[in-house]
Amino acid sequence: MTSTVAHEVAVEAAVERARAAAGWWAGLTARQRRHHLLAFKASIARRVTELASLIREETGKPLAGALLEVMLTVEHLDWAARHAGRVLRRRSVSSGMLAFNQASTVEYVPFGVVGVIGPWNYPFYTPMGSISHALAAGNAVVFKPSEFTPGVGSWLASLWSSLVPEHPVLQVVTGDGATGAALCRAGVDKIAFTGSAATARRVMAACAERLTPVVIEGGGKDALIVTADADLPAAASAAVFGGLGNAGQTCAGVERIYVVDAVHDAFLAELTPLLREVRPGAEADAPYGPMTTPTQPEIVRRHITDAIDRGGRAVVGDAASVRPPFVDPVLLADVPEDSAAVTEETFGPVLIVNRVADADEALRRANATAYGLAGSIFTRRRATGRALAAGLRAGAVSVNSVLGYAAVPALPFGGVGDSGFGRVHGADGLREFSRAKSVTWQRFRPPIDLLTLQPAEKAMRTSLAMFKLRHGRG
């Protein structure tokens, strides 16, 4: 879908409109904001097929995938709307011994205007993780969708405007990277960005000019670990979903699989026929669709070629599987750990299965990456699953499933390293778009007053004695 390009002046104007709307929105009670957000949610739910068709039109994904994207998003929006008041309400905290005459509270207040820069692979679910929680926390939002999926963003802002026409609490500005850069410099109070680590660094550099805080989701190279006692058919089925879903264009999808030697061959035997049965297509009911951007097929081809040239074994498909805009399923085994297919984000329907001696080696290899978004573990032993999940350098982990956390609105989502920082979803997502504000007020004058330029000698002597009595013993 074509769209107009919002240049710097237009972006600044949108932020100014949002600034005025933010004052009204923040002035509402949490209950009043919840009312508006639940009406927004209900309108999306009633028009689910319309929105899913638009997502399919812009991305090429099958209708079922687009419908699932909308349904998951609505669940998160509903959670944020219903829980913001509880999570962000003013709370009393203990003042401690030295300030026992003070009453103390902490509350969470909105930043003001939040800029959201969204991706094209999940053009509704991913940016709405920031938009819904920013709105629920009392902020106005200016949303810059990907230039490949501008229609979804425009649809969203239009729907909000139809419900609350007098207050532009949610606006959209469309365009390419220049529009995103303009949004970073337009005086917003926080930026939420999803995209590549390279682009994230440019976003951060632009935000640094004004010390604008950012939350970053920078992609992933997520691993699935299969232990010796795993349910192999279940693990293979999950690998297909995690690796091929959305044509492999999923930040937290499965790209690397580390299988313990004792079950490596049996796992490959389970996985191989499943991949051979799948063919992408443009049909609404295809297993998965085309690559969304014109440059992605060549990235996928380069990774496949590099892996095979370095000694990797093609089990299903090869470089010829790349037939733009489609890529047939590719399964590679014994791929060197320094190949591009292991170290870089492929973002295509390519699965790499590498043999490891044991679960400890699997964990070391899974963690040997600059990324750290999410991961998956298959094991029948609860203790093993918990230990591996604790050791996995990632922001989210699924045990005996893939992407399980994505359907749980109360769970925060975000990564480490090149996968970014900060969190969306859940209570942490609400606090991500709020400022903690501390307030104390003196209930009565302290009997021993140290908050003076020249405290009395007796007061200091008594305070030191009390201090040593409280803290000087082990």
C-alpha positions as a printed Julia matrix, in Angstrom:
474×3 Matrix{Float64}:
   0.0     0.0    0.0
   1.37    3.41  -0.94
   1.4     6.25   1.54
   2.52    9.83   1.9
   5.91   10.54   3.41
   5.83   12.66   6.54
   8.78   15.03   6.47
  10.33   16.81   9.44
   7.78   19.63   9.62
   4.85   17.21   9.47
   6.36   15.01  12.16
   6.97   17.96  14.46
   3.37   19.11  13.93
   2.1    15.65  14.87
   4.17   15.7   18.06
   2.82   19.14  18.97
  -0.75   17.91  18.51
   0.11   14.88  20.63
   1.53   17.14  23.33
  -1.81   18.87  23.76
  -3.7    15.56  23.63
  -1.34   14.05  26.2
  -2.37   16.67  28.74
  -6.01   15.68  28.38
  -5.29   11.94  28.36
  -3.01   12.04  31.42
  -5.62   14.1   33.24
  -8.16   11.27  33.01
  -8.4     8.7   35.74
  -7.13    5.18  35.1
 -10.74    4.02  34.98
 -11.61    6.61  32.32
  -8.62    5.64  30.18
  -9.59    1.99  30.57
 -13.06    2.8   29.24
 -11.61    4.35  26.07
  -9.07    1.57  25.57
 -11.63   -1.19  25.99
 -13.86    0.55  23.44
 -10.83    0.69  21.12
 -10.19   -3.0   21.75
 -13.79   -3.94  21.04
 -13.76   -2.03  17.76
 -10.61   -3.86  16.67
 -12.15   -7.19  17.63
 -15.32   -6.48  15.64
 -13.23   -5.64  12.57
 -10.72   -8.46  13.0
 -11.21   -9.88   9.49
 -10.85   -6.46   7.89
  -7.59   -5.79   9.73
  -6.23   -9.29   9.1
  -6.94   -8.89   5.38
  -5.0    -5.62   5.38
  -2.07   -7.27   7.18
  -2.14  -10.08   4.63
  -2.27   -7.59   1.75
   0.8    -5.71   2.98
   2.94   -8.62   4.21
   1.8   -11.58   2.1
   1.31  -13.8    5.16
  -1.53  -16.34   5.2
  -4.88  -15.22   6.57
  -4.66  -17.56   9.58
  -1.34  -16.0   10.59
  -2.77  -12.49  10.26
  -5.86  -13.42  12.27
  -3.69  -14.92  15.02
  -1.6   -11.74  15.08
  -4.69   -9.62  15.67
  -6.12  -11.93  18.32
  -2.87  -12.02  20.31
  -2.58   -8.24  20.11
  -6.1    -7.7   21.39
  -5.35   -9.93  24.4
  -2.35   -7.74  25.3
  -4.33   -4.53  24.79
  -7.1    -5.85  27.03
  -4.6    -6.76  29.77
  -2.89   -3.36  29.66
  -6.2    -1.5   29.82
  -7.49   -3.53  32.76
  -4.3    -3.62  34.86
  -2.72   -0.18  34.38
  -4.58    1.37  37.3
  -3.41   -1.33  39.7
   0.19   -1.52  38.47
   0.82    2.23  38.34
  -1.17    3.45  41.35
   0.44    5.42  44.14
   1.95    3.17  46.84
   3.16    3.84  50.35
   6.67    2.62  51.17
   8.57    2.31  54.43
  10.59    5.4   55.31
  13.14    3.54  57.42
  14.66    4.43  60.77
  16.44    7.69  59.87
  13.32    9.16  58.25
  10.64    7.61  60.47
   8.92   11.01  60.74
   8.35   11.07  56.96
   5.47    9.45  55.08
   6.72    8.15  51.72
   5.02    7.19  48.46
   6.04    6.2   44.97
   3.85    6.61  41.94
   4.23    6.17  38.19
   3.41    9.08  35.93
   3.34    9.19  32.12
   6.27   10.5   30.1
   3.99   12.6   27.89
   4.46   11.78  24.19
   5.92    8.43  23.12
   7.2     7.81  19.59
   6.86    4.23  18.33
   8.81    2.99  15.3
   7.43   -0.35  14.16
   8.59   -3.25  11.95
   7.03   -4.92   8.92
   7.09   -8.59   9.93
   4.36   -8.28  12.58
   3.04   -4.82  11.73
   0.23   -4.94  14.32
   1.34   -7.21  17.16
   4.86   -5.85  17.63
   4.26   -2.07  17.67
   1.06   -2.5   19.67
   3.16   -4.01  22.45
   4.49   -0.47  22.93
   1.43    1.49  21.8
  -1.09   -0.25  24.05
   1.08   -0.04  27.17
   2.12    3.55  26.47
  -1.53    4.55  26.08
  -2.6     2.62  29.17
   0.14    4.38  31.16
  -1.32    7.76  30.17
   0.87    8.81  27.23
  -0.05   10.07  23.79
   1.57    8.13  20.93
   2.94    9.07  17.52
   3.43    5.86  15.52
   5.76    5.5   12.53
   4.99    2.13  10.86
   7.39    0.45   8.46
   7.35    1.85   4.95
   6.37   -1.67   3.83
   3.23   -1.74   6.02
   1.92    1.84   6.28
  -1.7     0.82   5.86
  -1.86   -1.02   9.18
  -0.66    2.05  11.07
  -3.05    4.36   9.22
  -5.94    1.97   9.88
  -5.14    1.95  13.57
  -4.92    5.73  13.91
  -8.12    6.18  11.88
  -9.99    3.8   14.15
  -8.86    5.68  17.26
  -9.87    8.98  15.66
 -13.36    7.64  14.95
 -13.76    6.83  18.66
 -12.13    9.95  20.15
 -12.14   12.5   17.3
 -11.43   15.56  19.44
  -8.19   14.28  20.99
  -5.36   12.93  18.74
  -3.95   10.69  21.46
  -2.84    8.18  18.79
  -1.48    9.48  15.46
   0.47    7.94  12.6
   3.25    9.42  10.47
   4.28    7.38   7.45
   7.56    7.26   5.6
  10.99    5.65   5.55
  14.03    5.91   7.79
  14.16    9.69   7.41
  10.69    9.93   8.94
  11.8     7.75  11.83
  14.86    9.94  12.36
  12.66   13.03  12.35
  10.44   11.44  15.01
  13.5    10.79  17.2
  14.44   14.47  16.97
  10.93   15.93  17.26
  10.92   16.35  21.02
   9.1    13.17  22.04
   9.65   12.03  25.6
  10.53    8.41  24.78
  11.09    6.25  21.7
  10.18    2.59  21.31
  11.94    0.97  18.35
  11.83   -2.49  16.81
  14.23   -3.45  14.03
  17.79   -4.47  13.32
  20.6    -3.84  15.77
  22.33   -1.66  13.19
  19.31    0.61  12.81
  18.81    0.59  16.58
  22.25    2.12  17.0
  21.31    4.94  14.62
  18.06    5.5   16.49
  19.95    5.7   19.77
  22.43    8.17  18.3
  19.58   10.42  17.16
  17.88   10.16  20.56
  21.14   10.94  22.33
  21.04   14.48  20.93
  18.18   15.28  23.32
  18.85   12.54  25.89
  15.56   10.96  24.84
  15.2     7.55  26.53
  14.61    4.53  24.3
  13.38    0.95  24.5
  14.86   -1.3   21.83
  13.94   -4.68  20.38
  16.8    -5.45  18.04
  16.09   -8.92  16.64
  17.41  -12.33  17.56
  19.17  -15.54  16.59
  17.17  -17.78  18.87
  18.13  -21.34  19.67
  16.11  -24.45  20.45
  17.79  -27.03  22.7
  16.74  -30.69  22.42
  17.91  -32.83  25.33
  18.41  -36.61  25.35
  15.07  -37.22  27.07
  12.98  -34.83  24.94
   9.71  -35.69  23.23
  11.21  -35.73  19.72
   7.99  -35.56  17.67
   6.82  -32.6   19.75
  10.2   -30.89  19.43
  10.26  -31.42  15.66
   6.73  -30.07  15.26
   7.58  -27.01  17.34
  10.75  -26.43  15.31
   8.69  -26.35  12.11
   6.3   -23.79  13.56
   9.07  -21.68  15.12
  11.31  -21.81  12.06
   8.86  -21.57   9.17
   6.04  -19.51  10.69
   5.67  -16.14   8.97
   8.23  -17.4    6.42
  10.85  -17.4    9.18
  10.45  -13.64   9.56
  10.05  -13.75  13.33
  12.52  -12.04  15.66
  11.97  -14.69  18.33
  11.55  -17.58  15.92
  13.75  -20.69  15.82
  16.91  -20.4   13.7
  19.43  -22.65  15.49
  18.72  -26.1   16.95
  21.22  -27.86  19.2
  20.47  -31.56  19.67
  22.21  -33.86  22.13
  24.22  -36.52  20.29
  22.21  -39.45  21.68
  19.05  -38.31  19.87
  20.47  -36.21  17.03
  19.82  -38.69  14.23
  16.38  -39.61  15.54
  15.44  -35.92  15.75
  16.57  -35.3   12.18
  14.51  -38.29  11.11
  11.45  -36.68  12.74
  12.09  -33.2   11.38
  13.1   -33.94   7.78
   9.78  -35.29   6.43
   7.85  -32.49   8.11
   9.84  -29.89   6.2
   9.59  -31.76   2.91
   5.8   -31.6    3.13
   5.68  -27.79   3.33
   5.51  -25.42   0.37
   4.96  -21.68   0.62
   2.4   -19.89  -1.5
   0.42  -16.76  -2.13
  -2.88  -18.41  -1.24
  -4.75  -17.32   1.88
  -4.47  -20.83   3.33
  -0.8   -21.48   2.44
   1.47  -22.75   5.27
   3.48  -19.56   4.9
   3.83  -16.79   2.38
   6.54  -14.82   0.57
   9.38  -12.76   1.9
   7.84   -9.37   2.64
  10.75   -7.19   1.5
  12.57   -7.47  -1.84
  16.02   -7.67  -0.24
  15.36  -10.55   2.17
  15.6   -13.48  -0.31
  19.19  -12.63  -1.17
  20.16  -12.46   2.5
  18.69  -15.93   2.96
  20.49  -17.21  -0.15
  23.82  -15.82   1.08
  23.47  -17.57   4.43
  22.59  -20.91   2.84
  25.48  -20.7    0.37
  27.97  -19.7    3.04
  26.88  -22.53   5.34
  27.26  -25.18   2.6
  30.54  -23.74   1.31
  31.96  -24.01   4.84
  31.08  -27.68   5.1
  27.46  -27.65   6.23
  25.21  -30.42   4.96
  22.02  -29.68   3.05
  19.36  -32.09   4.33
  16.31  -30.4    2.84
  16.66  -27.77   0.11
  19.65  -25.59  -0.69
  20.38  -22.23  -2.31
  18.03  -23.18  -5.17
  15.19  -23.12  -2.64
  15.35  -19.34  -2.84
  12.97  -18.4   -5.66
  11.92  -14.81  -4.94
   9.63  -13.79  -3.46
   9.34  -17.3   -1.97
  11.84  -19.45  -0.13
  11.13  -23.16   0.25
  12.0   -24.79   3.59
  15.72  -25.39   4.09
  17.26  -27.71   6.66
  21.03  -27.62   7.17
  23.1   -29.81   9.49
  26.67  -29.73  10.79
  27.01  -26.02  10.04
  30.19  -24.35  11.39
  29.49  -22.07  14.29
  31.32  -19.15  12.66
  29.2   -19.18   9.49
  26.82  -16.32   8.7
  23.88  -18.7    9.02
  24.76  -19.24  12.7
  26.02  -15.8   13.7
  23.7   -13.47  11.76
  19.92  -13.13  11.75
  18.72  -15.03   8.66
  15.05  -14.06   8.94
  13.93  -16.77   6.56
  12.6   -20.37   6.6
  16.0   -21.93   7.3
  16.66  -24.32  10.19
  20.13  -25.32  11.32
  20.52  -28.53  13.34
  23.89  -29.05  15.0
  24.98  -31.98  17.13
  26.27  -31.4   20.69
  27.71  -33.77  23.27
  25.29  -32.83  26.04
  22.92  -30.16  27.3
  25.77  -28.12  28.79
  27.42  -27.8   25.39
  24.06  -26.9   23.86
  23.69  -24.09  26.39
  27.2   -22.78  25.71
  26.58  -22.68  21.98
  23.14  -21.14  22.36
  24.69  -18.34  24.43
  27.64  -17.81  22.07
  25.94  -14.99  20.17
  25.65  -11.23  20.34
  21.87  -11.66  20.41
  19.75  -12.63  23.39
  16.05  -12.31  22.64
  14.45  -15.67  23.43
  14.95  -19.43  23.3
  13.28  -22.82  23.6
  14.08  -26.04  25.46
  12.62  -29.51  25.05
  13.08  -31.94  27.93
  10.87  -34.25  29.98
  12.63  -33.37  33.24
  11.36  -30.27  35.03
  14.69  -29.74  36.83
  16.61  -29.86  33.55
  14.22  -27.4   31.94
  14.49  -24.98  34.81
  18.29  -25.18  34.93
  18.69  -24.62  31.19
  16.14  -21.8   31.2
  18.03  -20.13  34.04
  21.29  -20.42  32.13
  20.01  -19.25  28.76
  21.08  -15.67  28.01
  17.73  -14.44  26.78
  14.81  -12.29  27.81
  12.22  -15.06  27.4
  12.3   -18.85  27.37
   9.71  -21.49  26.42
  10.05  -25.02  27.77
   8.41  -27.76  25.67
   6.96  -25.18  23.29
   8.13  -22.27  21.17
   6.91  -18.68  21.5
   4.74  -19.7   24.45
   5.39  -16.43  26.28
   3.97  -14.39  23.36
   0.44  -15.43  24.29
   0.74  -14.53  28.0
  -0.15  -10.83  28.45
   1.25  -10.65  31.99
   4.78  -11.62  30.88
   7.29   -8.92  29.87
   9.13   -9.28  26.57
  12.53   -7.95  25.52
  16.12   -9.01  25.08
  19.77   -8.41  25.96
  22.84   -7.6   23.9
  22.1    -6.91  20.24
  18.5    -7.92  20.93
  18.05   -4.64  22.78
  16.91   -3.56  26.23
  13.77   -2.47  28.02
  10.52   -4.42  28.11
   7.05   -4.36  26.6
   3.96   -6.28  27.79
   2.92   -7.0   31.34
   3.5    -4.83  34.39
   7.1    -4.15  33.3
   5.77   -2.89  29.98
   3.44   -0.45  31.73
   6.28    0.82  33.92
   8.54    1.09  30.85
   6.33    3.95  29.66
   6.08    5.66  33.05
   8.37    7.7   35.25
   8.74    6.68  38.88
   8.04    9.67  41.09
   8.92    9.72  44.8
   7.13   11.95  47.31
   7.72   12.41  51.05
   5.99   14.67  53.52
   6.94   15.34  57.08
   4.36   14.1   59.57
   6.04   15.62  62.61
   9.37   17.23  63.57
  12.04   14.61  64.32
  13.23   14.35  67.94
  16.78   14.11  66.57
  17.28   16.5   63.64
  20.31   15.86  61.42
  18.97   17.73  58.37
  20.53   21.01  59.34
  23.81   22.72  58.51
  25.13   22.36  62.05
  23.44   19.43  63.84
  23.69   19.46  67.63
  26.62   17.52  69.04
  24.33   15.44  71.24
  22.04   14.65  68.29
  24.99   13.44  66.22
  26.41   11.4   69.12
  23.04    9.72  69.74
  22.49    9.07  66.02
  25.92    7.48  65.62
  25.28    5.18  68.57
  21.96    4.11  67.09
  23.59    3.67  63.67
  26.32    1.37  65.04
  23.79   -0.62  67.05
  21.67   -1.16  63.92
  24.32   -1.77  61.29
  27.6    -2.54  63.06
  26.83   -6.16  63.85
  27.15   -8.96  61.28
